[in-house]
């Protein structure tokens, strides 16, 4: 897979170690990866990067993942962007089930192969 055809994934997480782990896992599987560490930065990156998939942490400084998800679902340019929600808080899953663009939900910690499987399923549905 060359860089032009590789799917672009934007990863939003405020934990640097988690960002690095996800980025290495996805790049190792041939995806192009952009990262950011907070909700405000994420919104700007979604507009400029035009990712094929968003991996979104729930607990973020500034704009949290849920608020960002609401904003994305209301904008024509982002309401069809598939999202994998990533959280240490399993109960927050119910908040996201109402959004059709949420293609997956992963609880931290997770295994790399689970992440890659969720990414493949989410991108296939796009």
LODRENDREN-318454 format. One record per residue: chain; y, z, x of N, C-alpha, C, O, CB in turn; residue in one letter. Coordinates in nm, 2 decimals. Atoms other than C-alpha are relative to their C-alpha. Glycine has a CB too. Layout:
REM residues N
c; nnorth; nup; neast; canorth; caup; caeast; cnorth; cup; ceast; onorth; oup; oeast; cbnorth; cbup; cbeast; r
A; Y; Z; X; Y; Z; X; Y; Z; X; Y; Z; X; Y; Z; X; a
...
//
This chain:
REM residues 126
c; nnorth; nup; neast; canorth; caup; caeast; cnorth; cup; ceast; onorth; oup; oeast; cbnorth; cbup; cbeast; r
A; -0.12; 0.00; 0.09; 0.00; 0.00; 0.00; 0.12; 0.00; 0.09; 0.14; 0.09; 0.17; 0.00; 0.12; -0.10; x
A; -0.12; 0.00; -0.08; 0.33; -0.10; 0.16; 0.11; 0.08; -0.07; 0.10; 0.11; -0.19; 0.04; -0.14; 0.04; x
A; -0.11; -0.08; 0.05; 0.66; 0.08; 0.11; 0.07; -0.06; -0.12; 0.12; 0.02; -0.20; 0.10; 0.02; 0.11; x
A; -0.07; 0.06; 0.11; 0.79; -0.17; -0.14; -0.08; 0.02; -0.13; -0.02; 0.03; -0.24; 0.02; -0.15; 0.03; x
A; 0.08; -0.01; 0.12; 0.50; -0.13; -0.38; -0.04; 0.15; -0.02; -0.09; 0.18; -0.13; -0.12; -0.08; 0.01; x
A; 0.04; -0.14; 0.02; 0.44; 0.24; -0.32; 0.09; 0.07; -0.11; 0.21; 0.04; -0.11; 0.02; 0.08; 0.13; x
A; -0.08; -0.07; 0.11; 0.55; 0.46; -0.62; 0.08; 0.10; 0.07; 0.04; 0.17; 0.16; -0.10; 0.06; -0.10; x
A; -0.09; -0.10; -0.05; 0.84; 0.68; -0.56; 0.00; 0.13; -0.08; 0.01; 0.12; -0.20; 0.15; -0.05; 0.01; x
A; 0.01; -0.13; 0.07; 0.81; 1.05; -0.65; 0.11; 0.09; 0.05; 0.13; 0.11; 0.17; -0.14; 0.06; 0.03; x
A; -0.10; -0.10; -0.03; 1.09; 1.30; -0.66; -0.06; 0.14; -0.02; -0.10; 0.17; -0.13; 0.13; -0.02; -0.08; x
A; 0.05; -0.14; 0.01; 0.98; 1.66; -0.59; 0.12; 0.10; 0.00; 0.20; 0.10; 0.09; -0.10; 0.03; 0.11; x
A; -0.11; -0.10; 0.01; 1.21; 1.94; -0.70; -0.06; 0.14; 0.00; -0.13; 0.18; -0.09; 0.08; -0.02; -0.13; x
A; 0.05; -0.13; -0.01; 1.13; 2.29; -0.58; 0.09; 0.08; 0.10; 0.13; 0.02; 0.20; -0.15; 0.00; 0.06; x
A; -0.09; -0.08; -0.09; 1.34; 2.57; -0.42; -0.08; 0.07; 0.11; -0.01; 0.13; 0.19; 0.08; 0.10; -0.08; x
A; 0.07; -0.05; -0.11; 1.06; 2.68; -0.19; -0.03; -0.11; 0.10; -0.11; -0.20; 0.07; -0.14; 0.07; -0.05; x
A; 0.01; 0.11; -0.10; 1.07; 2.48; 0.13; -0.14; -0.02; 0.04; -0.18; -0.14; 0.06; 0.08; 0.04; 0.12; x
A; 0.14; 0.02; -0.04; 0.71; 2.54; 0.22; -0.08; -0.08; -0.11; -0.16; -0.16; -0.08; -0.07; 0.14; 0.02; x
A; 0.06; 0.07; 0.11; 0.60; 2.42; -0.12; 0.04; -0.15; 0.00; -0.04; -0.24; -0.02; 0.03; 0.06; -0.14; x
A; -0.05; 0.14; -0.01; 0.82; 2.11; -0.09; -0.07; -0.08; 0.11; -0.11; -0.19; 0.09; 0.15; 0.00; 0.03; x
A; 0.06; 0.07; -0.11; 0.68; 2.03; 0.25; -0.15; -0.03; -0.02; -0.20; -0.14; 0.01; 0.01; 0.09; 0.13; x
A; 0.14; 0.02; 0.03; 0.32; 2.08; 0.13; -0.02; -0.12; -0.09; -0.11; -0.20; -0.07; -0.06; 0.13; -0.06; x
A; 0.01; 0.11; 0.10; 0.37; 1.85; -0.17; 0.03; -0.13; 0.07; -0.04; -0.23; 0.05; 0.09; 0.03; -0.12; x
A; -0.04; 0.12; -0.07; 0.55; 1.59; 0.04; -0.11; -0.05; 0.09; -0.14; -0.17; 0.09; 0.13; 0.02; 0.08; x
A; 0.11; 0.04; -0.10; 0.28; 1.58; 0.31; -0.12; -0.05; -0.08; -0.18; -0.15; -0.04; -0.04; 0.11; 0.09; x
A; 0.11; 0.04; 0.08; 0.01; 1.56; 0.04; 0.02; -0.14; -0.06; -0.07; -0.23; -0.05; -0.03; 0.10; -0.11; x
A; -0.03; 0.13; 0.07; 0.18; 1.27; -0.15; 0.01; -0.11; 0.10; -0.03; -0.22; 0.08; 0.12; 0.02; -0.08; x
A; -0.02; 0.10; -0.10; 0.29; 1.08; 0.16; -0.14; -0.04; 0.07; -0.16; -0.16; 0.10; 0.10; 0.04; 0.11; x
A; 0.13; 0.03; -0.06; -0.07; 1.11; 0.30; -0.08; -0.09; -0.09; -0.17; -0.16; -0.05; -0.07; 0.13; 0.02; x
A; 0.07; 0.08; 0.10; -0.19; 0.94; -0.02; 0.08; -0.14; -0.02; 0.04; -0.21; -0.11; -0.01; 0.07; -0.13; x
A; -0.07; 0.13; 0.00; 0.06; 0.65; 0.03; 0.12; -0.01; -0.09; 0.17; -0.12; -0.12; -0.09; -0.10; -0.04; x
A; -0.12; 0.01; 0.08; 0.35; 0.75; -0.20; 0.12; 0.02; 0.08; 0.12; 0.08; 0.19; -0.01; 0.12; -0.11; x
A; -0.13; -0.03; -0.06; 0.72; 0.75; -0.11; 0.05; 0.12; -0.07; 0.04; 0.14; -0.19; 0.10; -0.13; -0.02; x
A; -0.04; -0.13; 0.06; 0.86; 1.10; -0.16; 0.15; 0.03; 0.04; 0.19; 0.01; 0.15; -0.09; 0.10; 0.05; x
A; -0.13; -0.06; -0.02; 1.21; 1.23; -0.20; 0.00; 0.14; -0.05; -0.08; 0.17; -0.14; 0.12; -0.09; -0.08; x
A; 0.01; -0.14; 0.04; 1.28; 1.60; -0.23; 0.14; 0.05; -0.02; 0.24; 0.00; 0.03; -0.07; 0.09; 0.11; x
A; -0.12; -0.08; 0.02; 1.55; 1.84; -0.35; -0.03; 0.14; -0.04; -0.14; 0.16; -0.09; 0.10; -0.07; -0.10; x
A; 0.03; -0.14; 0.01; 1.58; 2.21; -0.38; 0.07; 0.07; -0.12; 0.05; 0.19; -0.14; 0.05; 0.07; 0.12; x
A; -0.06; -0.06; 0.12; 1.79; 2.27; -0.70; 0.02; -0.10; -0.11; 0.01; -0.22; -0.09; 0.13; 0.07; 0.03; x
A; -0.01; 0.08; 0.12; 1.85; 2.14; -1.05; 0.12; -0.10; 0.00; 0.10; -0.21; -0.04; 0.01; 0.08; -0.12; x
A; -0.12; 0.09; 0.00; 2.20; 2.00; -0.99; -0.03; -0.12; 0.09; 0.00; -0.23; 0.06; 0.12; 0.08; 0.05; x
A; 0.03; 0.10; -0.10; 2.08; 1.81; -0.68; -0.11; -0.09; -0.06; -0.10; -0.22; -0.04; -0.05; 0.06; 0.13; x
A; 0.10; 0.08; 0.06; 1.78; 1.69; -0.88; 0.05; -0.10; -0.10; 0.01; -0.22; -0.10; -0.10; 0.09; -0.08; x
A; -0.06; 0.10; 0.10; 1.99; 1.53; -1.16; 0.06; -0.11; 0.08; 0.05; -0.23; 0.04; 0.10; 0.08; -0.09; x
A; -0.06; 0.11; -0.08; 2.19; 1.34; -0.90; -0.11; -0.09; 0.07; -0.09; -0.21; 0.07; 0.09; 0.06; 0.11; x
A; 0.11; 0.07; -0.07; 1.87; 1.24; -0.71; -0.07; -0.09; -0.10; -0.11; -0.21; -0.07; -0.10; 0.09; 0.06; x
A; 0.07; 0.09; 0.10; 1.71; 1.11; -1.04; 0.08; -0.12; -0.02; 0.03; -0.23; -0.04; -0.02; 0.08; -0.13; x
A; -0.08; 0.11; 0.02; 2.01; 0.89; -1.09; 0.00; -0.10; 0.11; 0.00; -0.22; 0.09; 0.15; 0.05; -0.03; x
A; -0.01; 0.09; -0.11; 2.03; 0.75; -0.74; -0.14; -0.05; 0.05; -0.15; -0.17; 0.09; 0.07; 0.08; 0.11; x
A; 0.13; 0.03; -0.05; 1.66; 0.75; -0.64; -0.08; -0.09; -0.10; -0.17; -0.17; -0.05; -0.08; 0.12; 0.04; x
A; 0.08; 0.07; 0.10; 1.52; 0.61; -0.97; -0.15; 0.02; 0.03; -0.22; -0.08; 0.04; 0.04; -0.15; -0.01; x
A; 0.14; -0.02; -0.03; 1.18; 0.77; -0.91; -0.09; -0.05; -0.11; -0.05; -0.06; -0.23; -0.03; 0.15; 0.02; x
A; 0.10; 0.04; 0.10; 0.86; 0.66; -1.09; -0.06; 0.13; -0.06; -0.12; 0.12; -0.17; -0.11; -0.08; 0.07; x
A; 0.06; -0.13; 0.05; 0.76; 1.03; -1.13; 0.08; 0.11; 0.05; 0.13; 0.10; 0.16; -0.15; 0.01; 0.04; x
A; -0.07; -0.12; -0.05; 0.92; 1.37; -1.11; -0.10; 0.11; 0.00; -0.17; 0.14; -0.10; 0.12; 0.03; -0.10; x
A; 0.08; -0.12; 0.00; 0.74; 1.68; -1.00; 0.11; 0.11; 0.00; 0.18; 0.13; 0.10; -0.10; 0.01; 0.13; x
A; -0.11; -0.09; 0.03; 0.95; 1.96; -1.13; -0.04; 0.15; -0.01; -0.13; 0.19; -0.09; 0.07; -0.03; -0.13; x
A; 0.02; -0.15; 0.01; 0.95; 2.34; -1.06; 0.08; 0.05; -0.11; 0.18; 0.00; -0.15; 0.04; 0.07; 0.14; x
A; -0.07; -0.06; 0.11; 1.05; 2.56; -1.35; 0.12; 0.09; 0.05; 0.23; 0.08; 0.00; -0.09; 0.08; -0.09; x
A; -0.10; -0.10; -0.05; 1.23; 2.84; -1.16; 0.09; -0.06; 0.11; 0.04; -0.07; 0.23; -0.07; 0.13; 0.04; x
A; -0.08; 0.06; -0.10; 1.52; 2.67; -0.98; 0.14; 0.07; -0.01; 0.19; 0.11; -0.11; 0.02; -0.15; -0.03; x
A; -0.14; -0.05; 0.00; 1.87; 2.79; -0.87; 0.09; -0.10; -0.07; 0.06; -0.22; -0.07; 0.05; 0.03; 0.14; x
A; -0.09; 0.09; 0.07; 2.16; 2.64; -1.07; -0.05; -0.04; -0.13; -0.06; 0.05; -0.22; 0.02; -0.12; 0.09; x
A; 0.06; 0.05; 0.12; 2.00; 2.43; -1.34; -0.15; 0.02; 0.01; -0.21; -0.03; 0.10; 0.04; -0.15; -0.03; x
A; 0.14; -0.02; -0.01; 1.65; 2.55; -1.41; -0.08; -0.12; -0.05; -0.02; -0.21; -0.11; -0.05; 0.12; -0.08; x
A; 0.08; 0.11; 0.03; 1.36; 2.31; -1.47; 0.00; -0.04; -0.15; 0.00; -0.15; -0.19; -0.14; 0.02; 0.05; x
A; 0.00; 0.02; 0.15; 1.36; 2.36; -1.85; 0.13; -0.07; -0.04; 0.12; -0.16; -0.12; -0.03; 0.13; -0.07; x
A; -0.13; 0.06; 0.03; 1.73; 2.28; -1.88; 0.01; -0.14; 0.05; 0.06; -0.23; -0.02; 0.12; 0.08; 0.06; x
A; 0.00; 0.13; -0.05; 1.69; 1.98; -1.66; -0.09; -0.09; -0.09; -0.06; -0.21; -0.11; -0.05; 0.00; 0.15; x
A; 0.09; 0.08; 0.09; 1.40; 1.86; -1.88; 0.06; -0.03; -0.13; 0.05; -0.15; -0.18; -0.13; 0.08; -0.02; x
A; -0.07; 0.03; 0.12; 1.61; 1.89; -2.19; 0.10; -0.11; 0.02; 0.11; -0.20; -0.06; 0.07; 0.13; -0.05; x
A; -0.10; 0.10; -0.03; 1.89; 1.69; -2.03; -0.06; -0.14; 0.02; -0.01; -0.24; -0.03; 0.08; 0.04; 0.13; x
A; 0.07; 0.13; -0.02; 1.64; 1.42; -1.92; -0.05; -0.06; -0.13; -0.04; -0.18; -0.15; -0.11; 0.02; 0.10; x
A; 0.06; 0.05; 0.12; 1.49; 1.39; -2.26; 0.11; -0.05; -0.09; 0.08; -0.13; -0.19; -0.08; 0.11; -0.08; x
A; -0.12; 0.04; 0.08; 1.84; 1.33; -2.41; 0.07; -0.13; 0.05; 0.15; -0.19; -0.01; 0.10; 0.11; -0.02; x
A; -0.07; 0.11; -0.06; 1.94; 1.05; -2.17; -0.09; -0.12; -0.01; -0.21; -0.12; 0.03; 0.04; 0.03; 0.15; x
A; 0.08; 0.12; 0.01; 1.82; 0.69; -2.23; -0.06; -0.04; 0.14; -0.17; -0.09; 0.15; 0.08; -0.11; -0.05; x
A; 0.05; 0.05; -0.13; 1.79; 0.63; -1.85; -0.11; 0.09; 0.05; -0.18; 0.05; 0.15; 0.12; 0.01; 0.10; x
A; 0.10; -0.09; -0.05; 1.56; 0.93; -1.80; -0.11; 0.05; -0.10; -0.20; 0.12; -0.06; 0.07; 0.12; 0.06; x
A; 0.09; -0.06; 0.10; 1.38; 1.00; -2.12; -0.15; -0.05; 0.01; -0.24; 0.01; -0.06; 0.05; -0.02; -0.14; x
A; 0.14; 0.05; -0.02; 1.07; 0.79; -2.02; -0.05; 0.03; 0.14; -0.16; -0.02; 0.17; 0.00; -0.15; -0.03; x
A; 0.05; -0.04; -0.13; 1.04; 0.93; -1.67; -0.11; 0.10; -0.01; -0.08; 0.21; -0.06; 0.12; 0.05; 0.09; x
A; 0.11; -0.10; 0.01; 0.70; 1.10; -1.64; 0.03; 0.12; 0.09; 0.08; 0.11; 0.20; -0.13; -0.06; 0.03; x
A; -0.03; -0.12; -0.07; 0.72; 1.46; -1.53; -0.13; 0.08; 0.01; -0.21; 0.09; -0.08; 0.11; 0.08; -0.07; x
A; 0.11; -0.10; -0.02; 0.46; 1.70; -1.38; 0.08; 0.13; 0.02; 0.15; 0.14; 0.12; -0.10; -0.04; 0.12; x
A; -0.07; -0.14; -0.02; 0.58; 2.06; -1.43; -0.09; 0.08; 0.09; -0.21; 0.09; 0.07; 0.02; 0.06; -0.14; x
A; 0.06; -0.08; -0.10; 0.50; 2.29; -1.15; 0.05; 0.14; -0.01; 0.18; 0.16; 0.00; 0.02; -0.06; 0.15; x
A; -0.05; -0.14; 0.02; 0.52; 2.67; -1.20; -0.09; 0.10; 0.04; -0.21; 0.08; 0.04; 0.05; 0.02; -0.14; x
A; 0.08; -0.12; -0.02; 0.40; 3.01; -1.10; -0.02; 0.07; -0.13; -0.10; 0.17; -0.14; 0.06; 0.09; 0.11; x
A; -0.01; -0.07; 0.13; 0.46; 3.11; -1.46; -0.08; -0.08; -0.11; -0.03; -0.16; -0.18; 0.14; 0.02; -0.05; x
A; 0.09; 0.06; 0.09; 0.16; 2.99; -1.67; 0.06; 0.00; -0.15; 0.05; -0.10; -0.22; -0.14; 0.06; 0.00; x
A; -0.05; -0.01; 0.14; 0.33; 3.11; -2.00; 0.11; -0.10; -0.03; 0.13; -0.14; -0.15; 0.05; 0.13; -0.03; x
A; -0.10; 0.10; 0.03; 0.61; 2.86; -1.96; -0.05; -0.14; -0.04; 0.03; -0.22; -0.08; 0.09; -0.02; 0.13; x
A; 0.06; 0.12; 0.04; 0.37; 2.58; -2.03; 0.03; -0.04; -0.15; 0.06; -0.15; -0.18; -0.16; 0.01; 0.01; x
A; -0.03; 0.02; 0.15; 0.43; 2.62; -2.41; 0.14; -0.06; -0.02; 0.16; -0.13; -0.11; -0.01; 0.13; -0.08; x
A; -0.13; 0.06; 0.02; 0.80; 2.54; -2.36; 0.01; -0.15; 0.02; 0.09; -0.22; -0.04; 0.10; 0.07; 0.11; x
A; 0.00; 0.14; -0.04; 0.72; 2.20; -2.21; -0.08; -0.09; -0.09; -0.07; -0.21; -0.08; -0.03; -0.01; 0.14; x
A; 0.10; 0.09; 0.07; 0.45; 2.08; -2.45; 0.07; -0.09; -0.10; 0.01; -0.19; -0.14; -0.10; 0.09; -0.08; x
A; -0.07; 0.09; 0.10; 0.71; 1.94; -2.70; 0.06; -0.13; 0.06; 0.11; -0.21; -0.01; 0.11; 0.08; -0.06; x
A; -0.06; 0.11; -0.07; 0.83; 1.69; -2.44; -0.11; -0.11; 0.03; -0.20; -0.08; 0.10; 0.08; 0.03; 0.13; x
A; 0.11; 0.11; -0.02; 0.63; 1.36; -2.45; 0.00; -0.05; 0.14; -0.10; -0.10; 0.18; 0.03; -0.12; -0.10; x
A; 0.00; 0.06; -0.14; 0.74; 1.27; -2.10; -0.07; 0.10; 0.10; -0.09; 0.06; 0.21; 0.14; -0.02; 0.04; x
A; 0.07; -0.09; -0.08; 0.56; 1.58; -1.96; -0.15; -0.05; 0.01; -0.22; -0.03; -0.09; 0.01; 0.15; -0.04; x
A; 0.13; 0.07; -0.02; 0.25; 1.41; -1.82; -0.11; 0.10; 0.06; -0.22; 0.07; 0.06; 0.01; -0.12; 0.08; x
A; 0.09; -0.10; -0.06; 0.10; 1.72; -1.65; 0.07; 0.13; 0.02; 0.19; 0.14; 0.02; -0.05; -0.06; 0.14; x
A; -0.05; -0.14; -0.02; 0.13; 2.09; -1.59; -0.09; 0.06; 0.10; -0.21; 0.07; 0.09; 0.01; 0.08; -0.13; x
A; 0.07; -0.06; -0.11; 0.03; 2.26; -1.27; 0.05; 0.14; 0.03; 0.17; 0.16; 0.04; 0.00; -0.08; 0.13; x
A; -0.03; -0.14; -0.04; 0.02; 2.63; -1.19; -0.02; 0.02; 0.15; -0.12; -0.01; 0.20; -0.08; 0.10; -0.08; x
A; 0.01; -0.04; -0.14; 0.10; 2.75; -0.84; -0.09; 0.12; 0.02; -0.09; 0.21; -0.07; 0.14; 0.02; 0.07; x
A; 0.03; 0.10; -0.10; -0.10; 2.78; -0.62; -0.10; -0.11; -0.06; -0.17; -0.08; -0.15; -0.06; 0.06; 0.13; x
A; 0.08; 0.10; 0.05; -0.28; 2.45; -0.67; -0.07; -0.07; 0.12; -0.03; -0.05; 0.23; 0.08; -0.11; -0.08; x
A; 0.07; 0.07; -0.11; -0.52; 2.23; -0.47; 0.05; -0.14; 0.01; 0.10; -0.19; -0.09; -0.16; 0.00; -0.03; x
A; -0.06; 0.13; -0.03; -0.41; 1.91; -0.31; -0.07; -0.11; -0.09; 0.00; -0.20; -0.14; -0.01; -0.04; 0.15; x
A; 0.06; 0.11; 0.07; -0.67; 1.70; -0.49; 0.03; 0.01; -0.15; 0.03; -0.09; -0.22; -0.16; 0.01; 0.01; x
A; -0.05; -0.02; 0.14; -0.56; 1.85; -0.83; 0.14; -0.07; -0.01; 0.16; -0.14; -0.11; 0.01; 0.15; -0.04; x
A; -0.14; 0.06; 0.00; -0.20; 1.74; -0.75; -0.02; -0.15; 0.00; 0.05; -0.22; -0.08; 0.08; 0.05; 0.12; x
A; 0.01; 0.14; -0.01; -0.31; 1.39; -0.65; -0.06; -0.06; -0.13; -0.02; -0.17; -0.18; -0.09; -0.04; 0.12; x
A; 0.06; 0.04; 0.13; -0.52; 1.36; -0.97; 0.10; 0.00; -0.11; 0.11; -0.10; -0.18; -0.12; 0.09; -0.04; x
A; -0.11; -0.01; 0.10; -0.23; 1.47; -1.19; 0.10; -0.11; 0.02; 0.15; -0.18; -0.07; 0.07; 0.13; 0.01; x
A; -0.09; 0.11; -0.03; 0.00; 1.22; -1.01; -0.06; -0.13; -0.04; 0.02; -0.21; -0.10; 0.03; 0.00; 0.15; x
A; 0.06; 0.13; 0.04; -0.24; 0.93; -1.06; 0.00; -0.01; -0.15; 0.03; -0.12; -0.20; -0.15; -0.01; 0.05; x
A; 0.01; 0.00; 0.15; -0.29; 1.02; -1.43; 0.14; -0.03; -0.06; 0.16; -0.11; -0.15; -0.05; 0.13; -0.06; x
A; -0.14; 0.01; 0.05; 0.09; 1.05; -1.48; 0.06; -0.14; 0.02; 0.12; -0.20; -0.07; 0.09; 0.10; 0.07; x
A; -0.05; 0.13; -0.03; 0.17; 0.72; -1.31; -0.08; -0.11; -0.08; -0.02; -0.21; -0.11; -0.02; -0.03; 0.15; x
A; 0.08; 0.09; 0.08; -0.11; 0.54; -1.50; 0.06; -0.01; -0.14; 0.05; -0.12; -0.20; -0.15; 0.04; 0.00; x
A; -0.06; -0.01; 0.13; 0.05; 0.65; -1.82; 0.13; -0.07; -0.02; 0.18; -0.09; -0.13; 0.00; 0.14; -0.05; x
A; -0.13; 0.05; 0.00; 0.38; 0.51; -1.73; 0.01; -0.15; -0.05; 0.11; -0.21; -0.06; 0.07; 0.01; 0.14; x
//
